[in-house]
Amino acid sequence: MKERVKLNKIMKRLLLIITSLIIITALSVLFFFTITPSFTGVILEVNKSSIWVVEASAHNIKNKPDDELYEKYKYQGIVF
């Protein structure tokens, strides 16, 4: 009888541990796929190994010389 009670306690603990691990894994996956950083904008420059993207609309950039764009968006955006 005592062995059965011990076995029930062990099974309950095991079930609790497995359930906790499943919940933690599910929350981690959910967090990873919903909190993925994103960046939208316009590509200003393309090099061999990188691109420079700034937060702007195509309307603001269209028909403007490169020098003016580089000066206006200097130290802005992100390089991928």
C-alpha contacts under 8 A as a table, 3 or more apart, distances in Angstrom:
res1	aa1	res2	aa2	distance
1	M	4	R	5.17
1	M	5	V	6.49
2	K	5	V	5.12
2	K	6	K	6.21
3	E	6	K	5.04
3	E	7	L	6.08
4	R	7	L	4.97
4	R	8	N	6.16
5	V	8	N	5.08
5	V	9	K	6.30
6	K	9	K	5.15
6	K	10	I	6.25
7	L	10	I	5.10
7	L	11	M	6.12
8	N	11	M	5.06
8	N	12	K	6.10
9	K	12	K	5.13
9	K	13	R	6.22
10	I	13	R	5.18
10	I	14	L	6.10
11	M	14	L	5.02
11	M	15	L	6.05
12	K	15	L	5.08
12	K	16	L	6.15
13	R	16	L	5.03
13	R	17	I	6.15
14	L	17	I	5.11
14	L	18	I	6.13
15	L	18	I	5.19
15	L	19	T	5.99
16	L	19	T	5.16
16	L	20	S	6.05
17	I	20	S	5.12
17	I	21	L	6.19
18	I	21	L	5.13
18	I	22	I	6.22
19	T	22	I	5.15
19	T	23	I	6.22
20	S	23	I	5.15
20	S	24	I	6.10
21	L	24	I	5.13
21	L	25	T	6.03
22	I	25	T	5.15
22	I	26	A	6.09
23	I	26	A	5.12
23	I	27	L	6.15
24	I	27	L	5.22
24	I	28	S	6.11
25	T	28	S	5.08
25	T	29	V	6.23
26	A	29	V	5.25
26	A	30	L	6.15
27	L	30	L	5.00
27	L	31	F	5.99
28	S	31	F	5.10
28	S	32	F	6.07
29	V	32	F	5.09
29	V	33	F	6.26
30	L	33	F	5.45
30	L	34	T	6.09
31	F	34	T	5.37
31	F	35	I	5.78
32	F	35	I	5.71
32	F	36	T	6.42
33	F	36	T	5.92
40	T	53	V	7.85
40	T	54	V	7.85
40	T	55	E	6.46
41	G	53	V	5.94
41	G	54	V	5.25
41	G	55	E	4.30
41	G	56	A	5.42
41	G	57	S	6.70
42	V	53	V	5.40
42	V	54	V	5.54
42	V	55	E	6.41
42	V	56	A	5.97
42	V	57	S	6.52
42	V	58	A	6.49
43	I	46	V	7.46
43	I	51	I	6.82
43	I	52	W	5.72
43	I	53	V	4.39
43	I	54	V	6.58
44	L	51	I	7.61
44	L	52	W	5.60
44	L	53	V	5.87
44	L	54	V	7.04
44	L	69	L	7.99
45	E	51	I	5.67
45	E	52	W	5.13
45	E	53	V	7.47
46	V	50	S	6.13
46	V	51	I	4.48
46	V	52	W	6.54
47	N	50	S	5.21
47	N	51	I	6.10
50	S	79	V	6.45
50	S	80	F	5.26
51	I	79	V	5.56
51	I	80	F	5.30
52	W	77	G	6.97
52	W	78	I	5.87
52	W	79	V	4.46
52	W	80	F	6.51
53	V	77	G	5.44
53	V	78	I	5.46
53	V	79	V	6.27
53	V	80	F	7.80
54	V	73	Y	7.22
54	V	76	Q	6.33
54	V	77	G	3.96
54	V	78	I	6.46
55	E	77	G	6.19
56	A	60	N	6.76
56	A	61	I	7.63
57	S	60	N	5.52
57	S	61	I	6.87
58	A	61	I	5.21
58	A	62	K	5.90
59	H	62	K	5.44
61	I	64	K	5.86
61	I	69	L	7.22
64	K	68	E	6.75
64	K	69	L	6.81
65	P	68	E	5.49
65	P	69	L	6.47
66	D	69	L	5.10
66	D	70	Y	6.05
67	D	70	Y	5.19
67	D	71	E	6.17
68	E	71	E	5.20
68	E	72	K	6.04
69	L	72	K	5.07
69	L	73	Y	5.99
70	Y	73	Y	5.39
70	Y	74	K	5.51
71	E	74	K	5.18
73	Y	76	Q	5.30
73	Y	77	G	7.48
